[in-house]
């Protein structure tokens, strides 16, 4: 009977590890780029704010799983990930959490240490859930860091657009030249949106607004709203851009101060516990003498 349980656990653990290795190799293996999804990204409807079709046929089989998991679309679009990649990361993390206790249980059984079967099963399920949740929280943490970086870059972009307008450049040219001045993934995303607007013959500020709705950065949508009045009404908006950049910097500074105060307030708990520990050391000799 013990041998049957050992064989069952060994087969289940080996199957889980083998499936995880297969998915990793399948993801890393080079494949022919799919032309259809790339064209659909260039011609996606303007009214939708959801993520486009999967960027590669390698992850099409995970589409149903990604819908079931209900991924955070705006956070994924911000860090340039697809729902299928999110589902793959959560699945691999859960499989690793599921297989690790099973392998340890098999090793202990081989060494002759027996225990109830319910223990590794419950530990595997709990660890799989925690690993999947950790993968989800990692995506959210990356998106929060990317959002902060994007907002800071938008401040610089506002100033650069204002300088281009002050140099007597047109609204469209000011947006394109300001995006080409700096390097970084934020300005690459902005340049990509401006190129899409140029190829589709759309207004660049409308494309910036769509990008802002897609990734959840309303500050970028403010740039498009301000430049729309300049392009359609001919208004002089360079002072408006500079004042918006200053107000955005003040908002970022306020958010950072609030975050720092929240972290500082959490430090009061261990300090209070330390006071109680020291008080116990002081009172203990008097209590022992009574």
N, C-alpha and C positions, 0 to 999 in steps of 0.2 A: 504493500500500500504506500509506504514511504517513497519507494522508487517511482511509482506512478506520479505522485505529486511533484517529485523532483523533475521528472521528464516534462510534465505539463508546464511547470514554471520556466524551465529552460527553453522550451519551445516558444512560449509567449514572450519571454525576454528577448530571445534571438529574433523573433518576428518583428517586435517593436524597434529594435536597433537596426535591423535590416531595412525596414521601411523608412526610418529616418535617414540612413545613409543613401538610400535610393533617391529620396526627395532632394537631398543636398547635392548629389551628383547631377541630377536632372536640372537643378537650378543653375549650377555652375557650368554645365556643358554649353559650348558655343552653339548657336542656332542661327538660321537665316532670318534677318530682320523682316518683319511683316509690314508690307506696304499699306495694306488696307487700314489698320488702326492708325498709322501715321497720317494718312489722308483724312480720316475721320476726326482726328484731333485738330487739323487745320480748318475743318468745315463744320465744327460742332455748333449747334444752335446757340444764339446769343442769350436766349432767355433761361437757359439751364445753368445751374451752378454746381452740378454734380460732376464727378470725375468721369473722364472719357472712357472709351472701351479699353480693354486690357492691351498693354503695350507689346505683348508677346504671346504667341500661341502656346508657349511652354506652360503658362499659368491659366489657360482657359478652363482646365478641369477644376480649378479652385474657385470659379465664379460663384457656383451655388453655395459653397461653404462661406465665402466672403459675404454673401447676402444674408446668410443665417446668423453670422457673427455681428452684423450691423456695425461695420467699421466707422470710425469718425472721418467722414469724407474731407472736411475742410482741413483737419490736421494732417491727413495723408497728402492732400494736394499741396499743402505748405511745405512739407519735407520731400515732395516729389516722389511719393510712393503710391502704388496702386492698391486697391483693396485686395487683390490677389496676393501681392507681396505681404501685406499685413496678415492675411489668413495663413500664409505659409509660415511666417515667423511665429504666430501663435500656435499653429499645429506642431511645428518642430519643438518648440519649448514644452508643450504639453506632452509630447512623445518622450522627450528626454526625462521629464519629471516622472512619467509613468514607467519608463524602463529602468531607471536607476535603482529604486527599491527592489524591483523584481530580480535584477542581477545580483544585488547584495544578498537577497534571500536565497538565491541558488547557491552562492558561494558559501553561505553559512550552513546550508543543508549538506553540501559536499563535505564540509568540515565536521559534520556530525552534530551540529547544533539544531535541534528541532524546536519549532514554535507553531502556534496556531496559524492556519492559512489566512484567517481574516486580518491578521496584523499587516502583512505586506500588501494585501489588497487595499485596505483602508489607507495605508501610507502612500501607496502608488496613486490612488485617486486624489487624495489631498494634495500631494506634491504636484501632480499634473495640473490641478486647478490653480495652485499658487504660481506655477511656472507660466501658465497661460496668462494669468492676471498680471504677472510681472512684465511679460512681453507687451501687454496692452499699456501698462503704465509707462514703460520705456518710450513707446511711441508718443504718448501724451507729453512726457517730459521733453523729448526732442522737439516737438511742435511748439511748446512754450518757449524754449530757448530760441528757436528759429523765429518766433513771432517777435520777441524782444529785439533780436538782431535786425529783423525786417523794419520794425518801427524806427529804429535808430538810423537805418539807411535811408528811409523815406525823408527824414529831416534833412540829410545831406542832399538828397535829390531835389527837394523843394528849393533849397538855396541855389543849387546849380541851375535849375530851370529859371529862377528869378534872374540870375546873372546872364543867362543866355537871352532872355527877353530884354534886359537892360542894354545888351549889345546889339539891339535892333534886329534880332532874328525872329522869324515867324514862330507861331505857337507849335506847329508840328516839328519844325526844325529844332526848336528849343528842347522839346521833349526827347528827340532822338540824340542830339549832341550831348545833353546832360547825362543821358544813360550810358553813352559811350566813353565818358570821361573816366569813370571809376571802374575798378575790377571787383569781382566778388559774385557769389551766387545770386544775391538779391538783384543786382543790376543786370545779370544775365537773364533772369526771369523777366525783368522789365523790357530789356531789348528784344526778347523773344516775342512778347506781346505786341510790341511796336512793329516788329517785322510781320507778324500775322495780320495786323491791321493794314499794313502797307500792301501785302499780297492780296488780301480780300477787299481792298479799297474801302475800308471802314475808317471812321474817325478814331484817331489814337486814344483820345480821352474816353471814348466808349469802351475800347478794349481794356484800358486800365481799370475802368469801373468793373468790367466783367471779371478781371483777374482778382480785384479786391473782394468781390462777392464770393469767388471760388475758394480763395484761401483764407477768408475771414480777416482781412486787414482793411478796416474802413478808412484808415489814414491815407492809403493809396487811392481809394475812391475819391477822397477830398481833392487830390491833385487833378484827377480827371474832371471833377465838377468845376474847379476853378478855371482850368484851361478851356473848358467848353465855352464859358462866357467870353474868353479871349478870342477863341476861334470863330464863334458865331456872331458875337456882338462887337468884336474889336476892342474890348475893354482893356485898359492897362491894369494888369493883375500882378505885376512883380512885387508890389508892396503887400498885396494880399498873401502871396506865397511866402514872403519872408515872415509876416506876422503869424501865419499858420505854422511855419517851422518853429518859431519861438514858443508858441503855445504848446506845440507837441513836445518840445524839449522839456518845458515845465511839467507837462503831464507825465512824461517818462521819469523825471526826477522825483515827482511826488509818489509815483508807484514804487520806485526803488526805495524811497524812505519808508513807505508803509511796509514793504516786504522786510526791510532791515529791522523795523520795530517789532514785527511779528516774530522774527527769529530771535531777537533779543529777549522778548517776553517769555519765550520757551526756555531760555536759560535760567529763569527764576526758579523753575521747579527743581532742578538738581541742586541749586544753591540752597533752597529751603530744606531739602532732604539732608544736605551736608550739615546744616545747622542742627537739625534734630539728632543726627548721628553724634556730633560733638557734645550736644547736651546730654545724650545718653552716657557717653564716657565720663562726663563730669558728675552726673547723679548716681551712677552705678556704685562707686565706693561708699557713698552715704547710705544707699539702700542695703548693702551687704552688712553694714555695721549695726543695723537695727535688729 
